[in-house]
Amino acid sequence: MVDMLEAFIAVSVRPSNTAELKKTFSASDKVKEVFYVTGEFDFLMRVEAANTFELARIIEILRSQEGVENTVTFIVLEKLK
């Protein structure tokens, strides 16, 4: 089994696009979990990628969605629990 790179991506969106983006983010096969959250960001998602190049592509796709205003990515270095 190949270890996948795991990352969390926090996403801010325009309120008028929230409903549509809930569907879009949930439909992506690279997005393993999607959380609609409170605070500075609107969504927090866990993604898996084969490498950093694939992660960059996932981020580009997310950023290209209409209504996405900002993303911040956190790459998991070690899963402790």
Buried (B, 14 or more C-beta within 10 A) or exposed (E): EEEBBBBBBBBBBEEEBEEEBBEBBEEBEBBEEBEEEEEEBBBBBBBBBEEEEBBEEBBEBBEEBEBBEEBEBEEEEEEEE
